[in-house]
Amino acid sequence: MSRGPDVTTLLERRLLLAGQAGGHGITIDGIESTPWASATFNGARHRVRLAGRATAELEAWLQALPEAELPLRGHLVADLALLSSETDGDRLCAEIEVLTVEER
């Protein structure tokens, strides 16, 4: 019996859907995930590199991303931070950090 996709895959899919819903054709250029735990929660910390066509709208979407709802089956997005964003020609590259915790 399959348990379904892991949290890293769920996060990647949700970010792509959120970008698409905002009208931004973003790509995920890489995700690095490491397990994370506190005294009461288990989860993972994810560093995500994404890119898209450099527009003011994409930059605004990235700035608003920390407040966005990103539902993930069996997990909660506990924190999301925009670490960096830079334009290289007509391409905007950004790095975000996301903390997910398992729902109980």
Backbone as ProteinMPNN parsed JSONL, in Angstrom:
{"seq_chain_A": "MSRGPDVTTLLERRLLLAGQAGGHGITIDGIESTPWASATFNGARHRVRLAGRATAELEAWLQALPEAELPLRGHLVADLALLSSETDGDRLCAEIEVLTVEER", "coords_chain_A": {"N_chain_A": [[0.845, -1.183, 0.0], [0.623, 2.149, -0.902], [1.977, 5.114, 0.503], [1.834, 7.582, -0.521], [3.054, 10.744, -1.883], [6.111, 12.219, -0.577], [6.786, 14.874, 1.831], [8.482, 16.777, 0.676], [8.029, 16.51, -2.075], [5.293, 17.152, -2.092], [5.436, 19.847, -1.292], [6.908, 20.981, -3.409], [5.092, 20.58, -5.545], [2.924, 22.145, -4.616], [4.007, 24.744, -4.536], [4.532, 25.135, -7.274], [1.886, 25.039, -8.244], [0.813, 27.267, -6.896], [2.317, 29.324, -8.014], [1.502, 29.082, -10.683], [-1.234, 29.638, -10.399], [-1.042, 32.309, -9.777], [-0.329, 33.302, -12.172], [2.286, 33.031, -12.953], [4.92, 31.497, -14.517], [6.705, 29.657, -12.961], [9.704, 27.798, -12.225], [11.082, 25.054, -10.435], [14.249, 24.956, -9.363], [15.708, 23.481, -7.639], [15.575, 21.581, -4.599], [16.44, 21.214, -1.264], [16.14, 19.181, 1.467], [15.996, 18.749, 4.972], [15.662, 16.749, 7.888], [13.797, 17.868, 10.737], [13.189, 18.656, 14.132], [11.424, 19.42, 17.142], [10.793, 19.728, 20.658], [8.13, 19.05, 20.638], [7.254, 18.699, 18.007], [7.622, 17.158, 14.767], [9.27, 17.431, 11.663], [10.395, 19.047, 8.681], [13.022, 20.994, 7.244], [13.223, 23.01, 4.456], [15.066, 24.1, 1.691], [14.539, 26.003, -1.046], [15.09, 26.579, -4.442], [13.974, 28.681, -6.87], [12.723, 29.88, -10.04], [11.798, 32.272, -12.562], [10.273, 34.225, -15.204], [11.486, 37.474, -15.168], [9.56, 39.78, -13.701], [7.686, 42.55, -12.409], [5.392, 41.658, -11.197], [5.964, 38.984, -10.523], [7.992, 39.409, -8.667], [6.505, 40.747, -6.676], [4.747, 38.662, -5.986], [6.56, 36.838, -4.87], [7.398, 38.354, -2.646], [5.037, 38.347, -1.189], [4.705, 35.69, -0.617], [5.532, 34.548, 1.95], [3.252, 34.94, 3.525], [1.309, 33.469, 2.337], [-1.216, 30.921, 1.937], [-0.403, 27.601, 1.959], [-1.451, 24.717, 1.578], [-0.659, 21.414, 2.59], [-0.993, 17.999, 2.339], [-1.257, 16.286, 5.318], [0.687, 17.788, 6.547], [1.857, 20.935, 7.865], [2.671, 24.24, 6.859], [4.841, 25.825, 8.695], [6.564, 27.973, 8.748], [7.81, 30.333, 6.43], [10.26, 31.829, 4.541], [11.608, 34.365, 2.481], [14.687, 34.193, 1.24], [16.505, 35.189, -0.66], [16.563, 37.081, -3.701], [17.154, 37.667, -7.05], [17.792, 39.317, -10.137], [18.677, 38.144, -13.292], [19.359, 39.124, -16.225], [16.564, 38.48, -18.118], [15.53, 36.785, -16.283], [14.356, 35.858, -13.113], [15.68, 34.793, -10.143], [15.229, 33.031, -7.145], [15.517, 32.243, -3.653], [14.034, 30.352, -1.153], [13.173, 29.525, 2.235], [11.573, 26.955, 3.912], [9.723, 25.764, 6.612], [8.277, 22.812, 7.497], [5.831, 21.024, 9.352], [4.693, 17.94, 10.748], [1.269, 17.114, 10.751], [-0.811, 16.406, 13.517]], "CA_chain_A": [[0.0, 0.0, 0.0], [1.42, 3.357, -1.06], [1.704, 6.191, 1.449], [1.732, 8.833, -1.258], [4.301, 11.509, -2.017], [6.687, 12.772, 0.645], [6.503, 16.3, 2.042], [9.258, 17.577, -0.27], [7.285, 16.467, -3.334], [4.061, 17.923, -1.886], [5.797, 21.264, -1.267], [7.253, 21.37, -4.774], [3.843, 20.661, -6.317], [2.115, 23.273, -4.128], [4.635, 25.981, -4.995], [4.274, 25.258, -8.715], [0.467, 25.385, -8.407], [0.625, 28.644, -6.43], [2.891, 30.192, -9.051], [0.618, 29.0, -11.848], [-2.468, 30.352, -10.062], [-0.732, 33.733, -9.816], [0.025, 33.683, -13.535], [3.741, 33.028, -13.077], [5.448, 30.212, -14.939], [7.944, 29.419, -12.221], [10.301, 26.471, -12.215], [11.842, 24.731, -9.233], [15.591, 24.599, -9.802], [16.286, 22.566, -6.665], [15.079, 21.575, -3.218], [17.221, 20.44, -0.305], [15.34, 19.002, 2.677], [16.643, 18.09, 6.099], [14.726, 16.517, 8.987], [13.793, 18.877, 11.795], [12.324, 18.268, 15.253], [11.478, 20.18, 18.389], [10.31, 18.871, 21.744], [6.739, 18.646, 20.407], [6.913, 18.549, 16.596], [8.55, 16.597, 13.788], [9.044, 18.026, 10.362], [11.567, 19.195, 7.817], [13.39, 22.331, 6.787], [13.447, 22.913, 3.018], [15.634, 25.247, 0.985], [14.01, 25.866, -2.407], [15.536, 27.54, -5.445], [12.994, 28.764, -7.95], [13.017, 30.918, -11.026], [10.739, 32.612, -13.503], [10.513, 35.426, -16.002], [11.593, 38.635, -14.284], [8.513, 40.792, -13.82], [7.315, 43.166, -11.133], [4.356, 40.817, -10.608], [6.614, 37.833, -9.884], [8.666, 39.915, -7.468], [5.458, 40.991, -5.674], [4.276, 37.346, -5.549], [7.584, 36.314, -3.965], [7.349, 39.119, -1.402], [3.818, 37.958, -0.466], [4.709, 34.252, -0.387], [5.56, 34.156, 3.365], [1.909, 35.023, 4.121], [0.381, 32.67, 1.525], [-1.675, 29.616, 2.402], [0.136, 26.52, 1.143], [-1.873, 23.473, 2.227], [0.043, 20.188, 2.251], [-1.656, 16.871, 2.997], [-0.54, 15.697, 6.439], [1.733, 18.684, 7.035], [1.568, 22.368, 7.926], [3.79, 25.156, 6.629], [4.969, 26.578, 9.942], [7.301, 29.207, 8.49], [8.346, 30.472, 5.078], [11.025, 33.081, 4.434], [12.309, 34.668, 1.237], [16.086, 34.42, 1.604], [17.156, 36.037, -1.651], [15.938, 37.202, -5.018], [17.983, 38.501, -7.913], [17.466, 39.272, -11.557], [19.79, 37.873, -14.2], [18.747, 39.338, -17.534], [15.094, 38.439, -18.026], [15.188, 35.682, -15.373], [14.418, 36.154, -11.693], [16.009, 33.608, -9.354], [14.976, 33.286, -5.729], [15.687, 31.132, -2.728], [13.165, 30.456, 0.013], [13.31, 28.472, 3.234], [10.246, 26.569, 4.391], [9.668, 24.789, 7.696], [7.015, 22.075, 7.536], [5.687, 20.121, 10.506], [3.668, 16.916, 10.561], [0.0, 17.314, 11.465], [-1.124, 15.33, 14.463]], "C_chain_A": [[0.89, 1.245, 0.0], [1.003, 4.413, -0.046], [1.546, 7.525, 0.747], [3.041, 9.573, -1.264], [4.794, 12.045, -0.673], [6.456, 14.279, 0.699], [7.285, 17.184, 1.075], [8.543, 17.647, -1.618], [6.001, 17.278, -3.225], [4.343, 19.422, -1.924], [6.133, 21.757, -2.668], [5.997, 21.539, -5.62], [3.017, 21.881, -5.914], [2.709, 24.597, -4.574], [4.409, 26.196, -6.488], [2.828, 25.644, -8.985], [0.197, 26.831, -7.996], [1.177, 29.634, -7.446], [2.009, 30.236, -10.282], [-0.671, 29.781, -11.594], [-2.258, 31.863, -10.095], [-0.337, 34.214, -11.199], [1.52, 33.71, -13.801], [4.208, 31.624, -13.453], [6.762, 29.924, -14.247], [8.424, 27.986, -12.444], [11.011, 26.294, -10.876], [13.198, 24.232, -9.708], [16.296, 23.679, -8.815], [15.63, 22.701, -5.312], [16.021, 20.7, -2.399], [16.398, 20.382, 0.977], [16.142, 18.279, 3.739], [15.611, 17.89, 7.197], [14.894, 17.588, 10.067], [12.866, 18.377, 12.893], [12.51, 19.247, 16.397], [10.985, 19.223, 19.478], [8.909, 18.33, 21.464], [6.379, 18.363, 18.951], [8.021, 17.851, 15.824], [8.249, 17.231, 12.452], [10.318, 18.055, 9.549], [11.773, 20.662, 7.481], [13.811, 22.179, 5.322], [14.041, 24.219, 2.502], [15.297, 25.05, -0.486], [14.568, 26.976, -3.283], [14.513, 27.515, -6.569], [13.308, 29.928, -8.852], [11.81, 31.132, -11.922], [11.144, 33.841, -14.292], [10.476, 36.648, -15.086], [10.518, 39.66, -14.606], [8.26, 41.389, -12.442], [6.272, 42.312, -10.417], [4.952, 39.599, -9.905], [7.334, 38.27, -8.622], [7.65, 40.173, -6.353], [4.924, 39.669, -5.121], [5.266, 36.736, -4.563], [7.571, 37.026, -2.618], [6.151, 38.723, -0.538], [3.81, 36.485, -0.07], [4.785, 33.848, 1.093], [4.191, 34.178, 4.052], [0.891, 34.136, 3.4], [-0.014, 31.377, 2.235], [-1.145, 28.557, 1.44], [-0.229, 25.193, 1.797], [-1.114, 22.266, 1.681], [-0.606, 19.039, 3.021], [-0.753, 16.273, 4.083], [0.532, 16.572, 7.06], [1.211, 20.122, 7.065], [2.834, 23.142, 7.567], [3.846, 26.058, 7.858], [5.668, 27.915, 9.736], [7.8, 29.181, 7.054], [9.029, 31.826, 5.003], [11.659, 33.184, 3.059], [13.736, 35.036, 1.622], [16.79, 35.354, 0.634], [16.348, 36.042, -2.936], [16.81, 38.125, -5.84], [17.586, 38.288, -9.367], [18.743, 39.076, -12.352], [19.226, 37.954, -15.61], [17.24, 39.365, -17.394], [14.617, 37.336, -17.086], [15.359, 36.135, -13.929], [14.654, 34.837, -10.961], [15.832, 33.957, -7.882], [15.257, 32.025, -4.929], [14.79, 31.379, -1.529], [13.506, 29.314, 0.976], [11.932, 28.225, 3.819], [10.41, 25.543, 5.506], [8.296, 24.129, 7.658], [7.017, 21.192, 8.775], [4.552, 19.144, 10.207], [2.431, 17.272, 11.372], [-0.219, 16.139, 12.382], [-2.598, 15.229, 14.645]], "O_chain_A": [[1.802, 1.364, 0.818], [-0.184, 4.586, 0.229], [1.156, 8.508, 1.378], [4.034, 9.094, -0.716], [4.008, 12.292, 0.242], [5.988, 14.881, -0.268], [6.794, 18.246, 0.689], [8.461, 18.712, -2.23], [5.649, 18.01, -4.149], [3.581, 20.184, -2.519], [5.691, 22.832, -3.071], [5.856, 22.533, -6.331], [2.473, 22.574, -6.773], [1.963, 25.498, -4.958], [4.125, 27.314, -6.919], [2.559, 26.476, -9.85], [-0.556, 27.539, -8.664], [0.563, 30.67, -7.705], [1.791, 31.301, -10.859], [-1.145, 30.502, -12.472], [-3.184, 32.614, -10.404], [-0.043, 35.394, -11.389], [1.974, 34.334, -14.76], [3.901, 30.663, -12.747], [7.818, 29.944, -14.879], [7.652, 27.096, -12.801], [11.477, 27.259, -10.269], [13.286, 23.203, -10.378], [17.366, 23.152, -9.117], [15.187, 23.78, -4.92], [16.354, 19.584, -2.797], [16.004, 21.419, 1.513], [16.87, 17.328, 3.455], [14.771, 18.761, 7.422], [15.979, 18.131, 10.272], [11.856, 17.737, 12.602], [13.582, 19.817, 16.597], [10.788, 18.035, 19.222], [8.534, 17.279, 21.984], [5.299, 17.837, 18.682], [9.198, 17.939, 16.175], [7.096, 17.535, 12.146], [11.199, 17.21, 9.703], [10.832, 21.455, 7.441], [14.642, 21.335, 4.988], [13.57, 25.305, 2.839], [15.708, 24.066, -1.102], [14.528, 28.152, -2.924], [14.224, 26.466, -7.143], [14.052, 30.84, -8.492], [10.924, 30.282, -12.021], [12.209, 34.419, -14.078], [9.53, 36.824, -14.317], [10.558, 40.32, -15.645], [8.593, 40.778, -11.427], [6.258, 42.242, -9.189], [4.504, 39.222, -8.822], [7.289, 37.571, -7.61], [7.916, 39.847, -5.197], [4.675, 39.559, -3.921], [4.865, 36.181, -3.54], [7.715, 36.392, -1.573], [6.229, 38.755, 0.69], [2.979, 36.075, 0.741], [4.142, 32.867, 1.466], [3.999, 33.5, 5.061], [-0.267, 34.064, 3.813], [0.75, 30.819, 3.022], [-1.413, 28.615, 0.24], [0.595, 24.604, 2.498], [-0.948, 22.115, 0.47], [-0.746, 19.118, 4.242], [0.357, 15.818, 3.808], [1.215, 16.152, 7.994], [0.25, 20.466, 6.376], [3.939, 22.739, 7.932], [3.005, 26.939, 8.037], [5.403, 28.878, 10.456], [8.167, 28.128, 6.531], [8.442, 32.847, 5.361], [12.186, 32.203, 2.535], [13.97, 36.067, 2.253], [17.575, 36.208, 1.044], [15.563, 35.135, -3.211], [17.167, 39.219, -5.403], [17.111, 37.222, -9.758], [19.751, 39.745, -12.123], [18.682, 36.98, -16.129], [16.694, 40.172, -16.642], [13.437, 36.987, -17.087], [16.379, 36.723, -13.568], [13.905, 33.878, -11.144], [16.231, 35.03, -7.43], [15.238, 30.909, -5.448], [14.781, 32.47, -0.958], [14.052, 28.284, 0.58], [11.215, 29.16, 4.175], [11.149, 24.57, 5.359], [7.273, 24.804, 7.771], [8.056, 20.682, 9.194], [3.59, 19.472, 9.513], [2.528, 17.679, 12.53], [0.147, 15.009, 12.06], [-3.07, 14.383, 15.404]]}, "name": "protein", "num_of_chains": 1, "seq": "MSRGPDVTTLLERRLLLAGQAGGHGITIDGIESTPWASATFNGARHRVRLAGRATAELEAWLQALPEAELPLRGHLVADLALLSSETDGDRLCAEIEVLTVEER"}
